[in-house]
Structures are given as C-alpha cells and as structure tokens.
Amino acid sequence: MIVVMKSSASARETGAVLQHIESMGFKPHISSGEERTVIGIIGSDRKVDSTAFEGLSGVERVIPILKPYKLASREFKQEDTVVEVRGRRIGGRQVVVMAGPCAVESREQVMEAAKRVKAAGATILRGGAFKPRTSPYAFQGMGKPGLEILREAADANDMAVVTEVLSVQDIPAVVQYADILQIGARNMQNFNLLEEVGRAGKPVLLKRGMMSTLEELLLSAEYILSTGNYNVILCERGIRTFEKYTRNTYDVSAVPVIKKLSHLPIVCDPSHAAGDRDLVPALARAAIAAGADGLIIEVHPKPEVAKCDGAQSLHPDQFDVLMKEVAAVARCIGRDI
C-alpha cells in the first residue's frame, strides 16, 4: 500500500504519517517526486487497513499495490529512477555503455581494454575479478589483485567500475574497489546476498536469472530496495530455452515490459545472450531500439587467447564499429551515447 501526500503537506504532517506507519509495525519507504511525496508501507504480508491513514492530516489518498513487488513498481514511483555513478546517469536520456573483458587476466590486458573501450565511448569498465564457472577446473579469476587492476585501469581512463560479487564474504573487498556491484544470473535469487549487497550502499547491477521470469527479477530487486538502497539497475542477459544456435535466448521484449512495470533502469548484455561475437552488434542495436538504458559488452584485446568467454568477446576494432552503430540507433529514438 502507498500513501500519497498532498502537494501542500508539511514536513510535520509527513513525519506524523511516518511515525504512524512505524507504530503499526511496518517500515516506511519514501519516494519524493516533483509534485508529491509517496510513502510505501512495507513490512509483512498482512493486510493494511487504509482507513488508518486516510484521516491523517496531509494525506491525499491511499492506494493499494496489488503487485507482489512494491518498491520496484510504477505505482510506488511514477518517475524513472536515474542511478548516478561518478557523474554517469543510468536511466536518463543518455545510453550508458559498460565494456571490458569477461575476466581480469593481467594488468596489461585490462589496461589495453580500458583504453580502447573508453576511446570508443564506453564510460564504465566491466571485468570479473571473481568468476562463477560451471567447471571447478576453469579459470576462477584473480580475486583481490584483479580488483586492484580494475580500479587502476578505470582511474587511468576516467571510468567507473562494475564487477561481480559472488558471496557475502567478497562484499568488503569489492566495495573498496568497485562503483557498481554486479549480481550475476546464478545469484539472482541468493536472497541473503541481495540483502547484504543492498546494505553495502553502492549501486547494484542485478542480472536476470537464466530460468527466471520478469516478476521474479523484480522481486529479487525488491530485496535490495527493501534495505533502503534504491540504486538498482536491472539487466537482461538472455534466458535458457530449447534453442541451440545461441547461448541463451535474448528476450528483448523484457525491456519495454520492465519499463511499463517498473521505474528501475534496465541495461542489456548481448554478449552472454549470444555467446557468439558475430551476433553481438545486432542484439546491441535491438536493445537500444527497444528502449534499454545501457549495454554491458565483453571486449578483449586478444579474444582468441581469452581465458573466459573468448568466443563472445569483441575485438576492440569491432567494438569501435558497434559504438557508431548503436549511437546512430540512439539518435533515432531521441537519446545519446
């Protein structure tokens, strides 16, 4: 349920509503729009009596939220959420591109990748210091030294850093070096991790699970939002179907559906969706045309020798071309890169 305050409501009247919500054992979440303040009532599945708030001074109306995700819904917040990261605005007019290698393999590799993707127009450096791999014998990442390399490369090129968090134990180290904490597809429903990442206070990039519905994605986002961290970025990276010609099936329809249901920004990962670098440019263009707020793309200086996901990683020269193409698409729908 949400309480919509009158545009003329005073700070004292709003405070009284907040105190009343807490006295009933619920937790208030405030969304301040341009005209009105909206207060979400969160805390349990038990029914809230709207009459308990309708008579309070300063209250305009009380609206039930029927969807199971409350804070992520358009009912709670009509305006699009814009996540600001080191001067970059994710969810606004500008389409933000995150690019870099799948995994941090060496300082030279990441420094070269960062230099090339920044020159092409990317503003956020991606790269995995901790890698979840299907095989226990595959390259698992460099760990903390990888985080140090990412930070050094990003600072040298005036970029932000997004990297994956695999476990609660990794959070302190990742928070020290990264600007955006990524939750991968395998951990989308690791609810303990979601809550702890939310409490870390940094923006979170939440990837859709390969077998998850959009409602499940939004409910996972709700775990982060419920901690008071509203800087959540959703990510469509493809889902598992019976199709064999792509690594995953790219659900580009997720973009307009999320835009309809939620105020949260959404980016797309065509690299993991395709599993094939030849398909990445077309899927990237489709994402921007559908209204995505950004892209996250794998770029490796020498993809033929990559320790992780080389087949889907673009060469920097290919990335240069892709950036020109997606910029043209963005201009067609009134956006910039």
Short mmCIF file of the C-alpha atoms (twelve columns), coordinates in Angstrom:
data_MODEL
# 
_entry.id   MODEL 
# 
loop_
_atom_site.group_PDB 
_atom_site.id 
_atom_site.type_symbol 
_atom_site.label_atom_id 
_atom_site.label_alt_id 
_atom_site.label_comp_id 
_atom_site.label_asym_id 
_atom_site.label_seq_id 
_atom_site.Cartn_x 
_atom_site.Cartn_y 
_atom_site.Cartn_z 
_atom_site.pdbx_PDB_model_num 
ATOM 1   C CA . MET A 1   0.000  0.000   0.000   1 
ATOM 2   C CA . ILE A 2   1.173  3.543   -0.653  1 
ATOM 3   C CA . VAL A 3   0.184  6.818   0.980   1 
ATOM 4   C CA . VAL A 4   0.158  9.813   -1.354  1 
ATOM 5   C CA . MET A 5   0.694  13.095  0.472   1 
ATOM 6   C CA . LYS A 6   -0.869 16.356  -0.654  1 
ATOM 7   C CA . SER A 7   1.405  18.726  -2.551  1 
ATOM 8   C CA . SER A 8   0.871  21.192  0.322   1 
ATOM 9   C CA . ALA A 9   1.730  18.654  3.049   1 
ATOM 10  C CA . SER A 10  4.214  19.968  5.595   1 
ATOM 11  C CA . ALA A 11  7.279  18.156  6.907   1 
ATOM 12  C CA . ARG A 12  5.465  17.754  10.248  1 
ATOM 13  C CA . GLU A 13  2.449  16.095  8.575   1 
ATOM 14  C CA . THR A 14  4.702  13.757  6.597   1 
ATOM 15  C CA . GLY A 15  6.630  12.925  9.766   1 
ATOM 16  C CA . ALA A 16  3.413  12.092  11.583  1 
ATOM 17  C CA . VAL A 17  2.445  9.625   8.842   1 
ATOM 18  C CA . LEU A 18  5.890  8.005   9.036   1 
ATOM 19  C CA . GLN A 19  5.579  7.624   12.806  1 
ATOM 20  C CA . HIS A 20  2.097  6.118   12.461  1 
ATOM 21  C CA . ILE A 21  3.394  3.536   9.954   1 
ATOM 22  C CA . GLU A 22  6.230  2.542   12.294  1 
ATOM 23  C CA . SER A 23  3.891  2.343   15.288  1 
ATOM 24  C CA . MET A 24  1.879  -0.287  13.395  1 
ATOM 25  C CA . GLY A 25  4.997  -2.412  12.902  1 
ATOM 26  C CA . PHE A 26  5.594  -1.508  9.257   1 
ATOM 27  C CA . LYS A 27  8.535  0.137   7.539   1 
ATOM 28  C CA . PRO A 28  8.006  3.342   5.521   1 
ATOM 29  C CA . HIS A 29  9.830  3.991   2.250   1 
ATOM 30  C CA . ILE A 30  9.701  7.500   0.836   1 
ATOM 31  C CA . SER A 31  9.658  8.464   -2.839  1 
ATOM 32  C CA . SER A 32  9.776  12.218  -3.321  1 
ATOM 33  C CA . GLY A 33  8.555  13.281  -6.758  1 
ATOM 34  C CA . GLU A 34  8.386  16.707  -8.332  1 
ATOM 35  C CA . GLU A 35  4.866  17.373  -7.042  1 
ATOM 36  C CA . ARG A 36  4.102  14.938  -4.238  1 
ATOM 37  C CA . THR A 37  5.685  12.668  -1.682  1 
ATOM 38  C CA . VAL A 38  4.694  8.999   -1.841  1 
ATOM 39  C CA . ILE A 39  5.222  6.722   1.145   1 
ATOM 40  C CA . GLY A 40  5.349  2.967   0.681   1 
ATOM 41  C CA . ILE A 41  4.168  0.790   3.557   1 
ATOM 42  C CA . ILE A 42  6.320  -2.340  3.708   1 
ATOM 43  C CA . GLY A 43  6.893  -4.964  6.341   1 
ATOM 44  C CA . SER A 44  4.723  -8.043  6.120   1 
ATOM 45  C CA . ASP A 45  2.040  -9.726  4.045   1 
ATOM 46  C CA . ARG A 46  -0.715 -8.888  6.498   1 
ATOM 47  C CA . LYS A 47  -3.397 -6.563  5.185   1 
ATOM 48  C CA . VAL A 48  -3.137 -2.860  5.982   1 
ATOM 49  C CA . ASP A 49  -6.383 -1.024  6.748   1 
ATOM 50  C CA . SER A 50  -6.432 2.066   4.527   1 
ATOM 51  C CA . THR A 51  -8.757 3.892   6.912   1 
ATOM 52  C CA . ALA A 52  -5.900 4.027   9.409   1 
ATOM 53  C CA . PHE A 53  -4.210 6.600   7.157   1 
ATOM 54  C CA . GLU A 54  -6.976 8.266   5.164   1 
ATOM 55  C CA . GLY A 55  -7.911 10.571  8.019   1 
ATOM 56  C CA . LEU A 56  -4.387 11.753  8.808   1 
ATOM 57  C CA . SER A 57  -3.566 15.381  8.116   1 
ATOM 58  C CA . GLY A 58  -1.762 15.980  4.827   1 
ATOM 59  C CA . VAL A 59  -2.808 12.668  3.245   1 
ATOM 60  C CA . GLU A 60  -4.379 12.970  -0.201  1 
ATOM 61  C CA . ARG A 61  -5.207 9.322   -0.826  1 
ATOM 62  C CA . VAL A 62  -4.232 5.751   -0.012  1 
ATOM 63  C CA . ILE A 63  -3.656 3.302   -2.874  1 
ATOM 64  C CA . PRO A 64  -3.235 -0.479  -2.605  1 
ATOM 65  C CA . ILE A 65  -0.380 -2.016  -4.602  1 
ATOM 66  C CA . LEU A 66  -1.586 -5.323  -5.977  1 
ATOM 67  C CA . LYS A 67  1.752  -6.475  -7.389  1 
ATOM 68  C CA . PRO A 68  3.970  -8.569  -5.110  1 
ATOM 69  C CA . TYR A 69  6.902  -6.229  -5.757  1 
ATOM 70  C CA . LYS A 70  6.059  -2.926  -4.074  1 
ATOM 71  C CA . LEU A 71  9.072  -0.610  -4.153  1 
ATOM 72  C CA . ALA A 72  10.048 -1.626  -7.682  1 
ATOM 73  C CA . SER A 73  6.597  -0.887  -9.079  1 
ATOM 74  C CA . ARG A 74  5.393  2.099   -11.090 1 
ATOM 75  C CA . GLU A 75  2.648  2.585   -8.515  1 
ATOM 76  C CA . PHE A 76  5.250  3.409   -5.874  1 
ATOM 77  C CA . LYS A 77  7.247  5.704   -8.163  1 
ATOM 78  C CA . GLN A 78  5.964  7.110   -11.443 1 
ATOM 79  C CA . GLU A 79  9.191  8.863   -12.448 1 
ATOM 80  C CA . ASP A 80  12.065 6.831   -13.892 1 
ATOM 81  C CA . THR A 81  14.849 6.168   -11.419 1 
ATOM 82  C CA . VAL A 82  18.204 7.547   -12.534 1 
ATOM 83  C CA . VAL A 83  21.249 5.933   -10.921 1 
ATOM 84  C CA . GLU A 84  24.242 8.268   -10.728 1 
ATOM 85  C CA . VAL A 85  27.716 6.737   -10.741 1 
ATOM 86  C CA . ARG A 86  30.761 9.038   -10.866 1 
ATOM 87  C CA . GLY A 87  28.918 11.562  -12.981 1 
ATOM 88  C CA . ARG A 88  27.262 8.962   -15.231 1 
ATOM 89  C CA . ARG A 89  23.467 8.866   -15.192 1 
ATOM 90  C CA . ILE A 90  21.953 5.449   -15.875 1 
ATOM 91  C CA . GLY A 91  18.281 5.726   -16.722 1 
ATOM 92  C CA . GLY A 92  18.273 9.218   -18.203 1 
ATOM 93  C CA . ARG A 93  18.496 10.479  -21.775 1 
ATOM 94  C CA . GLN A 94  21.995 9.114   -22.293 1 
ATOM 95  C CA . VAL A 95  22.575 5.454   -23.076 1 
ATOM 96  C CA . VAL A 96  25.454 4.217   -20.903 1 
ATOM 97  C CA . VAL A 97  27.871 1.592   -22.200 1 
ATOM 98  C CA . MET A 98  29.818 -0.712  -19.884 1 
ATOM 99  C CA . ALA A 99  32.601 -2.625  -21.612 1 
ATOM 100 C CA . GLY A 100 35.711 -4.649  -20.903 1 
ATOM 101 C CA . PRO A 101 36.923 -8.227  -20.632 1 
ATOM 102 C CA . CYS A 102 34.878 -11.049 -19.177 1 
ATOM 103 C CA . ALA A 103 37.649 -11.794 -16.677 1 
ATOM 104 C CA . VAL A 104 40.670 -9.900  -15.403 1 
ATOM 105 C CA . GLU A 105 43.645 -11.925 -16.641 1 
ATOM 106 C CA . SER A 106 46.533 -9.457  -16.374 1 
ATOM 107 C CA . ARG A 107 47.281 -5.794  -15.841 1 
ATOM 108 C CA . GLU A 108 48.339 -5.340  -19.463 1 
ATOM 109 C CA . GLN A 109 45.132 -6.920  -20.761 1 
ATOM 110 C CA . VAL A 110 42.824 -4.729  -18.667 1 
ATOM 111 C CA . MET A 111 44.785 -1.519  -19.241 1 
ATOM 112 C CA . GLU A 112 44.635 -2.043  -23.011 1 
ATOM 113 C CA . ALA A 113 40.947 -2.942  -22.933 1 
ATOM 114 C CA . ALA A 114 40.071 0.085   -20.791 1 
ATOM 115 C CA . LYS A 115 41.992 2.446   -23.068 1 
ATOM 116 C CA . ARG A 116 40.295 1.143   -26.194 1 
ATOM 117 C CA . VAL A 117 36.710 0.988   -24.899 1 
ATOM 118 C CA . LYS A 118 36.982 4.479   -23.374 1 
ATOM 119 C CA . ALA A 119 38.250 5.873   -26.669 1 
ATOM 120 C CA . ALA A 120 35.227 4.336   -28.396 1 
ATOM 121 C CA . GLY A 121 32.768 5.915   -25.955 1 
ATOM 122 C CA . ALA A 122 32.271 3.489   -23.052 1 
ATOM 123 C CA . THR A 123 32.229 5.164   -19.638 1 
ATOM 124 C CA . ILE A 124 32.108 2.167   -17.279 1 
ATOM 125 C CA . LEU A 125 34.740 -0.580  -17.201 1 
ATOM 126 C CA . ARG A 126 33.461 -4.120  -16.707 1 
ATOM 127 C CA . GLY A 127 35.554 -7.111  -15.750 1 
ATOM 128 C CA . GLY A 128 35.372 -10.100 -13.446 1 
ATOM 129 C CA . ALA A 129 37.829 -10.479 -10.584 1 
ATOM 130 C CA . PHE A 130 35.745 -13.346 -9.155  1 
ATOM 131 C CA . LYS A 131 34.299 -15.666 -11.797 1 
ATOM 132 C CA . PRO A 132 31.491 -18.218 -11.318 1 
ATOM 133 C CA . ARG A 133 32.349 -21.111 -13.628 1 
ATOM 134 C CA . THR A 134 30.393 -24.253 -14.410 1 
ATOM 135 C CA . SER A 135 33.544 -26.346 -14.197 1 
ATOM 136 C CA . PRO A 136 35.608 -26.252 -10.983 1 
ATOM 137 C CA . TYR A 137 38.719 -26.574 -13.148 1 
ATOM 138 C CA . ALA A 138 38.066 -23.457 -15.238 1 
ATOM 139 C CA . PHE A 139 39.730 -20.092 -14.553 1 
ATOM 140 C CA . GLN A 140 38.090 -18.630 -11.436 1 
ATOM 141 C CA . GLY A 141 39.504 -15.106 -11.671 1 
ATOM 142 C CA . MET A 142 42.351 -13.281 -9.926  1 
ATOM 143 C CA . GLY A 143 40.428 -12.224 -6.825  1 
ATOM 144 C CA . LYS A 144 41.556 -9.094  -4.985  1 
ATOM 145 C CA . PRO A 145 44.565 -8.425  -7.276  1 
ATOM 146 C CA . GLY A 146 42.049 -8.358  -10.123 1 
ATOM 147 C CA . LEU A 147 40.019 -5.714  -8.299  1 
ATOM 148 C CA . GLU A 148 43.135 -3.596  -7.876  1 
ATOM 149 C CA . ILE A 149 43.856 -3.833  -11.597 1 
ATOM 150 C CA . LEU A 150 40.294 -2.834  -12.498 1 
ATOM 151 C CA . ARG A 151 40.461 0.218   -10.254 1 
ATOM 152 C CA . GLU A 152 43.834 1.279   -11.618 1 
ATOM 153 C CA . ALA A 153 42.694 0.924   -15.230 1 
ATOM 154 C CA . ALA A 154 39.425 2.760   -14.585 1 
ATOM 155 C CA . ASP A 155 41.119 5.650   -12.799 1 
ATOM 156 C CA . ALA A 156 43.680 5.986   -15.587 1 
ATOM 157 C CA . ASN A 157 40.861 6.364   -18.120 1 
ATOM 158 C CA . ASP A 158 38.296 8.303   -16.045 1 
ATOM 159 C CA . MET A 159 35.879 5.377   -15.886 1 
ATOM 160 C CA . ALA A 160 33.692 3.772   -13.239 1 
ATOM 161 C CA . VAL A 161 33.992 0.050   -12.374 1 
ATOM 162 C CA . VAL A 162 31.321 -2.648  -12.385 1 
ATOM 163 C CA . THR A 163 32.294 -6.128  -11.217 1 
ATOM 164 C CA . GLU A 164 30.568 -9.195  -9.851  1 
ATOM 165 C CA . VAL A 165 30.102 -10.163 -6.219  1 
ATOM 166 C CA . LEU A 166 29.848 -13.916 -5.705  1 
ATOM 167 C CA . SER A 167 29.395 -14.193 -1.960  1 
ATOM 168 C CA . VAL A 168 28.738 -12.177 1.174   1 
ATOM 169 C CA . GLN A 169 32.375 -12.656 2.146   1 
ATOM 170 C CA . ASP A 170 33.517 -10.855 -1.023  1 
ATOM 171 C CA . ILE A 171 31.472 -7.705  -0.411  1 
ATOM 172 C CA . PRO A 172 34.008 -5.712  1.673   1 
ATOM 173 C CA . ALA A 173 36.763 -6.195  -0.904  1 
ATOM 174 C CA . VAL A 174 34.552 -5.427  -3.894  1 
ATOM 175 C CA . VAL A 175 33.057 -2.337  -2.227  1 
ATOM 176 C CA . GLN A 176 36.571 -0.999  -1.719  1 
ATOM 177 C CA . TYR A 177 37.359 -1.005  -5.455  1 
ATOM 178 C CA . ALA A 178 34.103 -1.055  -7.449  1 
ATOM 179 C CA . ASP A 179 31.487 1.611   -8.128  1 
ATOM 180 C CA . ILE A 180 28.709 -0.814  -9.097  1 
ATOM 181 C CA . LEU A 181 28.250 -4.252  -7.525  1 
ATOM 182 C CA . GLN A 182 27.036 -6.852  -10.016 1 
ATOM 183 C CA . ILE A 183 24.847 -9.778  -9.043  1 
ATOM 184 C CA . GLY A 184 25.169 -12.449 -11.708 1 
ATOM 185 C CA . ALA A 185 22.417 -14.618 -13.156 1 
ATOM 186 C CA . ARG A 186 23.292 -17.576 -10.921 1 
ATOM 187 C CA . ASN A 187 22.860 -15.447 -7.789  1 
ATOM 188 C CA . MET A 188 19.694 -13.577 -8.734  1 
ATOM 189 C CA . GLN A 189 17.748 -15.477 -6.080  1 
ATOM 190 C CA . ASN A 190 20.508 -15.631 -3.485  1 
ATOM 191 C CA . PHE A 191 18.375 -13.541 -1.150  1 
ATOM 192 C CA . ASN A 192 20.897 -13.283 1.663   1 
ATOM 193 C CA . LEU A 193 23.475 -11.928 -0.779  1 
ATOM 194 C CA . LEU A 194 20.935 -9.483  -2.242  1 
ATOM 195 C CA . GLU A 195 20.166 -8.032  1.184   1 
ATOM 196 C CA . GLU A 196 23.819 -7.690  2.146   1 
ATOM 197 C CA . VAL A 197 24.722 -6.071  -1.168  1 
ATOM 198 C CA . GLY A 198 21.827 -3.677  -0.652  1 
ATOM 199 C CA . ARG A 199 23.136 -2.722  2.770   1 
ATOM 200 C CA . ALA A 200 26.579 -2.033  1.276   1 
ATOM 201 C CA . GLY A 201 25.091 1.185   -0.071  1 
ATOM 202 C CA . LYS A 202 26.554 1.122   -3.576  1 
ATOM 203 C CA . PRO A 203 24.595 0.855   -6.848  1 
ATOM 204 C CA . VAL A 204 23.721 -2.725  -7.790  1 
ATOM 205 C CA . LEU A 205 23.510 -4.255  -11.275 1 
ATOM 206 C CA . LEU A 206 21.091 -7.188  -10.979 1 
ATOM 207 C CA . LYS A 207 21.155 -9.717  -13.814 1 
ATOM 208 C CA . ARG A 208 18.112 -11.790 -14.697 1 
ATOM 209 C CA . GLY A 209 18.472 -15.474 -13.932 1 
ATOM 210 C CA . MET A 210 18.618 -17.765 -16.925 1 
ATOM 211 C CA . MET A 211 15.408 -19.546 -15.830 1 
ATOM 212 C CA . SER A 212 13.653 -16.564 -14.212 1 
ATOM 213 C CA . THR A 213 10.502 -14.656 -15.059 1 
ATOM 214 C CA . LEU A 214 10.412 -10.868 -15.079 1 
ATOM 215 C CA . GLU A 215 8.274  -10.913 -11.936 1 
ATOM 216 C CA . GLU A 216 10.947 -12.974 -10.189 1 
ATOM 217 C CA . LEU A 217 13.575 -10.468 -11.351 1 
ATOM 218 C CA . LEU A 218 11.566 -7.591  -9.885  1 
ATOM 219 C CA . LEU A 219 11.022 -9.492  -6.642  1 
ATOM 220 C CA . SER A 220 14.780 -10.006 -6.377  1 
ATOM 221 C CA . ALA A 221 15.238 -6.271  -6.912  1 
ATOM 222 C CA . GLU A 222 12.727 -5.769  -4.101  1 
ATOM 223 C CA . TYR A 223 15.127 -7.447  -1.663  1 
ATOM 224 C CA . ILE A 224 17.736 -4.782  -2.434  1 
ATOM 225 C CA . LEU A 225 15.256 -1.896  -2.444  1 
ATOM 226 C CA . SER A 226 13.805 -3.006  0.907   1 
ATOM 227 C CA . THR A 227 17.179 -2.314  2.558   1 
ATOM 228 C CA . GLY A 228 16.829 1.355   1.589   1 
ATOM 229 C CA . ASN A 229 19.190 1.127   -1.391  1 
ATOM 230 C CA . TYR A 230 17.214 2.456   -4.367  1 
ATOM 231 C CA . ASN A 231 20.143 2.467   -6.810  1 
ATOM 232 C CA . VAL A 232 19.279 -0.753  -8.611  1 
ATOM 233 C CA . ILE A 233 19.928 -1.404  -12.313 1 
ATOM 234 C CA . LEU A 234 18.270 -4.408  -13.920 1 
ATOM 235 C CA . CYS A 235 19.980 -6.419  -16.653 1 
ATOM 236 C CA . GLU A 236 18.522 -8.651  -19.363 1 
ATOM 237 C CA . ARG A 237 21.117 -11.249 -20.412 1 
ATOM 238 C CA . GLY A 238 19.035 -13.926 -22.090 1 
ATOM 239 C CA . ILE A 239 17.141 -16.911 -20.747 1 
ATOM 240 C CA . ARG A 240 17.522 -20.649 -21.280 1 
ATOM 241 C CA . THR A 241 15.167 -22.198 -23.832 1 
ATOM 242 C CA . PHE A 242 15.296 -25.147 -26.223 1 
ATOM 243 C CA . GLU A 243 17.136 -23.080 -28.872 1 
ATOM 244 C CA . LYS A 244 20.672 -24.336 -29.613 1 
ATOM 245 C CA . TYR A 245 22.026 -21.709 -32.010 1 
ATOM 246 C CA . THR A 246 22.580 -19.127 -29.284 1 
ATOM 247 C CA . ARG A 247 23.989 -19.484 -25.784 1 
ATOM 248 C CA . ASN A 248 20.740 -18.048 -24.386 1 
ATOM 249 C CA . THR A 249 17.555 -16.685 -25.925 1 
ATOM 250 C CA . TYR A 250 17.706 -12.896 -25.935 1 
ATOM 251 C CA . ASP A 251 14.432 -11.606 -24.501 1 
ATOM 252 C CA . VAL A 252 14.448 -8.076  -25.908 1 
ATOM 253 C CA . SER A 253 10.751 -7.789  -25.022 1 
ATOM 254 C CA . ALA A 254 11.879 -7.642  -21.387 1 
ATOM 255 C CA . VAL A 255 12.961 -4.035  -21.923 1 
ATOM 256 C CA . PRO A 256 9.561  -2.464  -22.709 1 
ATOM 257 C CA . VAL A 257 7.826  -4.760  -20.224 1 
ATOM 258 C CA . ILE A 258 10.147 -3.643  -17.407 1 
ATOM 259 C CA . LYS A 259 9.692  -0.026  -18.473 1 
ATOM 260 C CA . LYS A 260 5.937  -0.493  -18.130 1 
ATOM 261 C CA . LEU A 261 6.006  -2.294  -14.777 1 
ATOM 262 C CA . SER A 262 8.907  -0.608  -13.008 1 
ATOM 263 C CA . HIS A 263 10.703 2.691   -12.603 1 
ATOM 264 C CA . LEU A 264 14.112 0.995   -12.417 1 
ATOM 265 C CA . PRO A 265 16.605 1.391   -15.293 1 
ATOM 266 C CA . ILE A 266 17.418 -1.656  -17.405 1 
ATOM 267 C CA . VAL A 267 20.511 -2.483  -19.452 1 
ATOM 268 C CA . CYS A 268 21.142 -5.405  -21.789 1 
ATOM 269 C CA . ASP A 269 24.013 -7.885  -22.073 1 
ATOM 270 C CA . PRO A 270 24.128 -9.107  -25.686 1 
ATOM 271 C CA . SER A 271 27.443 -10.901 -25.118 1 
ATOM 272 C CA . HIS A 272 26.063 -13.510 -22.722 1 
ATOM 273 C CA . ALA A 273 22.806 -13.738 -24.617 1 
ATOM 274 C CA . ALA A 274 24.504 -14.606 -27.903 1 
ATOM 275 C CA . GLY A 275 27.634 -16.486 -26.938 1 
ATOM 276 C CA . ASP A 276 28.886 -15.539 -30.411 1 
ATOM 277 C CA . ARG A 277 30.651 -12.238 -31.175 1 
ATOM 278 C CA . ASP A 278 29.135 -12.122 -34.676 1 
ATOM 279 C CA . LEU A 279 25.657 -11.755 -33.149 1 
ATOM 280 C CA . VAL A 280 26.504 -9.137  -30.528 1 
ATOM 281 C CA . PRO A 281 26.198 -5.974  -32.705 1 
ATOM 282 C CA . ALA A 282 22.700 -6.828  -33.939 1 
ATOM 283 C CA . LEU A 283 21.490 -7.653  -30.427 1 
ATOM 284 C CA . ALA A 284 23.043 -4.451  -29.070 1 
ATOM 285 C CA . ARG A 285 21.237 -2.368  -31.693 1 
ATOM 286 C CA . ALA A 286 17.965 -4.141  -30.870 1 
ATOM 287 C CA . ALA A 287 18.368 -3.361  -27.165 1 
ATOM 288 C CA . ILE A 288 18.771 0.365   -27.773 1 
ATOM 289 C CA . ALA A 289 15.850 0.422   -30.219 1 
ATOM 290 C CA . ALA A 290 13.673 -1.279  -27.581 1 
ATOM 291 C CA . GLY A 291 14.499 1.426   -25.031 1 
ATOM 292 C CA . ALA A 292 17.331 -0.048  -22.946 1 
ATOM 293 C CA . ASP A 293 19.198 2.437   -20.765 1 
ATOM 294 C CA . GLY A 294 22.562 0.870   -21.466 1 
ATOM 295 C CA . LEU A 295 24.660 -2.037  -22.647 1 
ATOM 296 C CA . ILE A 296 27.235 -4.250  -20.972 1 
ATOM 297 C CA . ILE A 297 29.563 -5.786  -23.548 1 
ATOM 298 C CA . GLU A 298 32.608 -8.035  -23.390 1 
ATOM 299 C CA . VAL A 299 35.690 -6.671  -25.162 1 
ATOM 300 C CA . HIS A 300 39.104 -8.350  -25.075 1 
ATOM 301 C CA . PRO A 301 42.341 -7.108  -26.733 1 
ATOM 302 C CA . LYS A 302 43.017 -10.690 -27.902 1 
ATOM 303 C CA . PRO A 303 39.781 -12.679 -27.673 1 
ATOM 304 C CA . GLU A 304 41.369 -15.684 -29.367 1 
ATOM 305 C CA . VAL A 305 43.514 -16.305 -26.251 1 
ATOM 306 C CA . ALA A 306 40.975 -15.235 -23.591 1 
ATOM 307 C CA . LYS A 307 40.742 -17.476 -20.541 1 
ATOM 308 C CA . CYS A 308 36.996 -16.907 -20.311 1 
ATOM 309 C CA . ASP A 309 34.260 -16.424 -22.952 1 
ATOM 310 C CA . GLY A 310 36.567 -15.534 -25.809 1 
ATOM 311 C CA . ALA A 311 34.024 -16.643 -28.422 1 
ATOM 312 C CA . GLN A 312 31.576 -13.919 -27.402 1 
ATOM 313 C CA . SER A 313 34.125 -11.169 -26.757 1 
ATOM 314 C CA . LEU A 314 34.552 -8.420  -29.320 1 
ATOM 315 C CA . HIS A 315 37.924 -7.271  -30.580 1 
ATOM 316 C CA . PRO A 316 38.423 -3.537  -29.859 1 
ATOM 317 C CA . ASP A 317 38.142 -2.757  -33.580 1 
ATOM 318 C CA . GLN A 318 34.753 -4.481  -33.664 1 
ATOM 319 C CA . PHE A 319 33.698 -2.533  -30.596 1 
ATOM 320 C CA . ASP A 320 34.589 0.725   -32.350 1 
ATOM 321 C CA . VAL A 321 32.166 -0.140  -35.147 1 
ATOM 322 C CA . LEU A 322 29.449 -1.263  -32.733 1 
ATOM 323 C CA . MET A 323 29.579 2.035   -30.836 1 
ATOM 324 C CA . LYS A 324 28.999 4.000   -34.026 1 
ATOM 325 C CA . GLU A 325 26.043 1.770   -34.892 1 
ATOM 326 C CA . VAL A 326 24.322 1.958   -31.506 1 
ATOM 327 C CA . ALA A 327 24.894 5.724   -31.386 1 
ATOM 328 C CA . ALA A 328 23.008 6.027   -34.676 1 
ATOM 329 C CA . VAL A 329 20.127 3.949   -33.298 1 
ATOM 330 C CA . ALA A 330 20.050 6.012   -30.100 1 
ATOM 331 C CA . ARG A 331 19.761 9.240   -32.079 1 
ATOM 332 C CA . CYS A 332 16.762 7.822   -33.952 1 
ATOM 333 C CA . ILE A 333 14.810 7.493   -30.708 1 
ATOM 334 C CA . GLY A 334 15.944 10.775  -29.188 1 
ATOM 335 C CA . ARG A 335 18.781 9.528   -26.988 1 
ATOM 336 C CA . ASP A 336 22.538 9.984   -26.862 1 
ATOM 337 C CA . ILE A 337 25.598 7.851   -26.156 1 
# 
